[in-house]
């Protein structure tokens, strides 16, 4: 009886460990690109890559600060969640990689970590798709928002940072220029750099 009880406890412990491992893998897959998650799972540290030719898309909501000061917290989060879910779906459909959201700003890259041959046209298509999503959501919910989008192409470095909240991120002048294209652009437009044009 004692041996059988020990076997059952051992079996249950292995089952729980396997379930926790699967849960951790699932969380990692939702946080990082699959190729990056696999490399981390194989123990690769540090994880950093240089990319010579990719496109970066920056998007930022116009009128968000005023809107945020006039609505309840739950409504604000609901609007951002609905919008960013739409952005993420468009990103996935076009083969881009969402990098992060920072407040009401959203950033993606096309061509990293997986190469995309026509990354510049995909990035511009993504920018136009994001504009469509904002227009649609604003019409559905009568929202006073618009979107500025900036796109630039060039080289950058990508890698994984952090211990507790691991994040795949990108750095370099290409990211900075895409951000400037967005911040100096017009609402409801996709502002592209000369290299993209």
GUKOL-759232 format. One record per residue (C-alpha): residue number from 1; chain; z, x, y. Coordinates in nm, 2 decimals, always signed. Example, Ala and Ser with C-alpha at 12.3 -4.5 7.8 and 13.67 -1.06 7.14 Angstrom:
REM residues 2
i 1&ch A&z +0.78&x +1.23&y -0.45
i 2&ch A&z +0.71&x +1.37&y -0.11
This chain:
REM residues 197
i 1&ch A&z +0.00&x +0.00&y +0.00
i 2&ch A&z +0.09&x +0.28&y +0.25
i 3&ch A&z -0.25&x +0.46&y +0.18
i 4&ch A&z -0.44&x +0.14&y +0.22
i 5&ch A&z -0.26&x +0.07&y +0.55
i 6&ch A&z -0.33&x +0.42&y +0.67
i 7&ch A&z -0.70&x +0.38&y +0.58
i 8&ch A&z -0.72&x +0.05&y +0.77
i 9&ch A&z -0.56&x +0.20&y +1.08
i 10&ch A&z -0.79&x +0.50&y +1.06
i 11&ch A&z -1.09&x +0.27&y +1.02
i 12&ch A&z -0.98&x +0.06&y +1.32
i 13&ch A&z -0.92&x +0.38&y +1.53
i 14&ch A&z -1.27&x +0.51&y +1.45
i 15&ch A&z -1.42&x +0.17&y +1.54
i 16&ch A&z -1.24&x +0.17&y +1.87
i 17&ch A&z -1.35&x +0.52&y +1.95
i 18&ch A&z -1.71&x +0.43&y +1.87
i 19&ch A&z -1.69&x +0.13&y +2.09
i 20&ch A&z -1.55&x +0.33&y +2.38
i 21&ch A&z -1.82&x +0.59&y +2.33
i 22&ch A&z -2.08&x +0.32&y +2.35
i 23&ch A&z -1.92&x +0.17&y +2.66
i 24&ch A&z -1.92&x +0.52&y +2.83
i 25&ch A&z -2.28&x +0.57&y +2.74
i 26&ch A&z -2.37&x +0.23&y +2.88
i 27&ch A&z -2.19&x +0.30&y +3.20
i 28&ch A&z -2.36&x +0.64&y +3.23
i 29&ch A&z -2.70&x +0.49&y +3.17
i 30&ch A&z -2.64&x +0.23&y +3.44
i 31&ch A&z -2.53&x +0.50&y +3.69
i 32&ch A&z -2.79&x +0.77&y +3.62
i 33&ch A&z -3.15&x +0.80&y +3.53
i 34&ch A&z -3.18&x +0.80&y +3.15
i 35&ch A&z -3.32&x +1.15&y +3.13
i 36&ch A&z -3.04&x +1.28&y +3.34
i 37&ch A&z -2.78&x +1.09&y +3.13
i 38&ch A&z -2.92&x +1.25&y +2.82
i 39&ch A&z -2.90&x +1.60&y +2.97
i 40&ch A&z -2.54&x +1.54&y +3.07
i 41&ch A&z -2.45&x +1.40&y +2.73
i 42&ch A&z -2.59&x +1.72&y +2.58
i 43&ch A&z -2.35&x +1.92&y +2.80
i 44&ch A&z -2.59&x +2.06&y +3.05
i 45&ch A&z -2.39&x +2.19&y +3.36
i 46&ch A&z -2.47&x +2.22&y +3.64
i 47&ch A&z -2.76&x +1.98&y +3.64
i 48&ch A&z -3.00&x +2.06&y +3.92
i 49&ch A&z -3.38&x +2.05&y +3.95
i 50&ch A&z -3.63&x +2.14&y +4.22
i 51&ch A&z -3.93&x +1.91&y +4.28
i 52&ch A&z -4.23&x +2.03&y +4.47
i 53&ch A&z -4.40&x +1.70&y +4.55
i 54&ch A&z -4.22&x +1.36&y +4.56
i 55&ch A&z -4.19&x +1.07&y +4.80
i 56&ch A&z -3.87&x +0.94&y +4.95
i 57&ch A&z -3.82&x +0.58&y +5.07
i 58&ch A&z -3.54&x +0.50&y +5.32
i 59&ch A&z -3.46&x +0.14&y +5.42
i 60&ch A&z -3.20&x +0.01&y +5.67
i 61&ch A&z -3.12&x -0.35&y +5.78
i 62&ch A&z -3.17&x -0.42&y +6.15
i 63&ch A&z -2.91&x -0.66&y +6.29
i 64&ch A&z -2.67&x -0.61&y +6.01
i 65&ch A&z -2.37&x -0.50&y +6.23
i 66&ch A&z -2.38&x -0.81&y +6.44
i 67&ch A&z -2.43&x -1.03&y +6.13
i 68&ch A&z -2.14&x -0.86&y +5.95
i 69&ch A&z -1.91&x -0.93&y +6.24
i 70&ch A&z -1.99&x -1.31&y +6.23
i 71&ch A&z -1.96&x -1.39&y +5.86
i 72&ch A&z -1.69&x -1.40&y +5.60
i 73&ch A&z -1.65&x -1.10&y +5.37
i 74&ch A&z -1.76&x -1.29&y +5.06
i 75&ch A&z -2.08&x -1.41&y +5.23
i 76&ch A&z -2.15&x -1.06&y +5.36
i 77&ch A&z -2.12&x -0.90&y +5.02
i 78&ch A&z -2.32&x -1.19&y +4.86
i 79&ch A&z -2.61&x -1.13&y +5.10
i 80&ch A&z -2.61&x -0.75&y +5.05
i 81&ch A&z -2.58&x -0.80&y +4.67
i 82&ch A&z -2.87&x -1.05&y +4.66
i 83&ch A&z -3.09&x -0.83&y +4.87
i 84&ch A&z -3.01&x -0.50&y +4.69
i 85&ch A&z -3.07&x -0.66&y +4.35
i 86&ch A&z -3.41&x -0.76&y +4.47
i 87&ch A&z -3.47&x -0.41&y +4.60
i 88&ch A&z -3.36&x -0.26&y +4.26
i 89&ch A&z -3.59&x -0.50&y +4.07
i 90&ch A&z -3.89&x -0.39&y +4.29
i 91&ch A&z -3.79&x -0.03&y +4.24
i 92&ch A&z -3.78&x -0.07&y +3.86
i 93&ch A&z -4.11&x -0.26&y +3.86
i 94&ch A&z -4.29&x +0.02&y +4.05
i 95&ch A&z -4.14&x +0.31&y +3.86
i 96&ch A&z -3.93&x +0.45&y +4.14
i 97&ch A&z -3.57&x +0.57&y +4.11
i 98&ch A&z -3.30&x +0.42&y +4.33
i 99&ch A&z -3.07&x +0.69&y +4.45
i 100&ch A&z -2.80&x +0.50&y +4.64
i 101&ch A&z -2.69&x +0.25&y +4.90
i 102&ch A&z -2.49&x +0.36&y +5.20
i 103&ch A&z -2.35&x +0.05&y +5.37
i 104&ch A&z -2.66&x -0.15&y +5.45
i 105&ch A&z -2.90&x +0.14&y +5.39
i 106&ch A&z -3.09&x +0.19&y +5.07
i 107&ch A&z -3.27&x +0.50&y +4.94
i 108&ch A&z -3.51&x +0.57&y +4.65
i 109&ch A&z -3.74&x +0.85&y +4.53
i 110&ch A&z -4.07&x +0.83&y +4.35
i 111&ch A&z -4.16&x +1.13&y +4.14
i 112&ch A&z -3.82&x +1.25&y +4.04
i 113&ch A&z -3.67&x +1.30&y +3.79
i 114&ch A&z -3.98&x +1.17&y +3.61
i 115&ch A&z -4.32&x +1.28&y +3.76
i 116&ch A&z -4.54&x +1.00&y +3.90
i 117&ch A&z -4.90&x +1.10&y +3.97
i 118&ch A&z -4.96&x +0.86&y +4.26
i 119&ch A&z -4.60&x +0.87&y +4.40
i 120&ch A&z -4.71&x +0.84&y +4.76
i 121&ch A&z -4.89&x +0.51&y +4.71
i 122&ch A&z -4.61&x +0.38&y +4.49
i 123&ch A&z -4.36&x +0.47&y +4.77
i 124&ch A&z -4.56&x +0.29&y +5.03
i 125&ch A&z -4.60&x -0.01&y +4.80
i 126&ch A&z -4.23&x -0.01&y +4.75
i 127&ch A&z -4.17&x +0.00&y +5.12
i 128&ch A&z -4.40&x -0.30&y +5.17
i 129&ch A&z -4.23&x -0.48&y +4.88
i 130&ch A&z -3.89&x -0.43&y +5.03
i 131&ch A&z -4.02&x -0.58&y +5.36
i 132&ch A&z -4.14&x -0.89&y +5.16
i 133&ch A&z -3.79&x -0.92&y +4.99
i 134&ch A&z -3.61&x -0.92&y +5.33
i 135&ch A&z -3.85&x -1.17&y +5.48
i 136&ch A&z -3.81&x -1.40&y +5.17
i 137&ch A&z -3.43&x -1.38&y +5.17
i 138&ch A&z -3.40&x -1.43&y +5.54
i 139&ch A&z -3.62&x -1.74&y +5.52
i 140&ch A&z -3.43&x -1.88&y +5.22
i 141&ch A&z -3.09&x -1.83&y +5.38
i 142&ch A&z -3.18&x -1.84&y +5.75
i 143&ch A&z -3.06&x -1.49&y +5.82
i 144&ch A&z -3.11&x -1.29&y +6.15
i 145&ch A&z -3.21&x -0.97&y +5.97
i 146&ch A&z -3.51&x -0.75&y +5.95
i 147&ch A&z -3.58&x -0.41&y +5.78
i 148&ch A&z -3.69&x -0.07&y +5.89
i 149&ch A&z -3.85&x +0.15&y +5.62
i 150&ch A&z -3.94&x +0.52&y +5.64
i 151&ch A&z -4.15&x +0.71&y +5.38
i 152&ch A&z -4.21&x +1.09&y +5.36
i 153&ch A&z -4.34&x +1.32&y +5.09
i 154&ch A&z -4.26&x +1.68&y +5.01
i 155&ch A&z -4.02&x +1.90&y +4.81
i 156&ch A&z -3.66&x +1.84&y +4.74
i 157&ch A&z -3.37&x +1.93&y +4.52
i 158&ch A&z -3.20&x +1.68&y +4.29
i 159&ch A&z -2.89&x +1.70&y +4.09
i 160&ch A&z -2.57&x +1.55&y +3.97
i 161&ch A&z -2.24&x +1.58&y +4.16
i 162&ch A&z -1.89&x +1.46&y +4.09
i 163&ch A&z -1.63&x +1.43&y +3.82
i 164&ch A&z -1.48&x +1.08&y +3.86
i 165&ch A&z -1.78&x +0.90&y +4.01
i 166&ch A&z -2.08&x +1.10&y +3.89
i 167&ch A&z -2.38&x +1.06&y +4.11
i 168&ch A&z -2.74&x +1.17&y +4.09
i 169&ch A&z -2.85&x +1.26&y +4.44
i 170&ch A&z -3.14&x +1.43&y +4.63
i 171&ch A&z -3.13&x +1.68&y +4.92
i 172&ch A&z -3.37&x +1.86&y +5.15
i 173&ch A&z -3.59&x +1.83&y +5.45
i 174&ch A&z -3.80&x +1.56&y +5.28
i 175&ch A&z -3.50&x +1.33&y +5.26
i 176&ch A&z -3.41&x +1.41&y +5.63
i 177&ch A&z -3.76&x +1.33&y +5.75
i 178&ch A&z -3.78&x +1.00&y +5.55
i 179&ch A&z -3.45&x +0.91&y +5.71
i 180&ch A&z -3.59&x +0.99&y +6.06
i 181&ch A&z -3.90&x +0.79&y +5.98
i 182&ch A&z -3.68&x +0.49&y +5.91
i 183&ch A&z -3.45&x +0.53&y +6.21
i 184&ch A&z -3.73&x +0.58&y +6.46
i 185&ch A&z -3.95&x +0.31&y +6.31
i 186&ch A&z -3.99&x -0.05&y +6.42
i 187&ch A&z -3.83&x -0.35&y +6.25
i 188&ch A&z -4.03&x -0.52&y +5.99
i 189&ch A&z -4.26&x -0.22&y +5.95
i 190&ch A&z -4.30&x +0.07&y +5.71
i 191&ch A&z -4.31&x +0.39&y +5.91
i 192&ch A&z -4.48&x +0.68&y +5.73
i 193&ch A&z -4.50&x +1.05&y +5.81
i 194&ch A&z -4.83&x +1.23&y +5.88
i 195&ch A&z -4.82&x +1.37&y +5.52
i 196&ch A&z -4.80&x +1.03&y +5.38
i 197&ch A&z -5.06&x +0.88&y +5.61
